[in-house]
Amino acid sequence: MRTGEEMALTLAALRDSFGVDVAPAQHLHGQELAAWQEQAENAVFEREHAELRAQRSELNGDDGKA
């Protein structure tokens, strides 16, 4: 599991770099915070990946199913 400092840095990165609302996590600690962060990181990944696929489809002129 990440240290408290690592989790604080992760929250800041999610907020500052990816625009995630971290307010719901402000009072979480330990495993609850780690689980929240993992879910948020997965959501960011999915969002960014979908945007990349859309951009690639737009550039290639296809329907995005490849």
Secondary structure by P-SEA (a helix, b strand, c coil): cccaaaaaaaaaaaaacccccccccccccaaaaaaaaaaaaaaaaaaaaaaaaaaaaaaacccccc
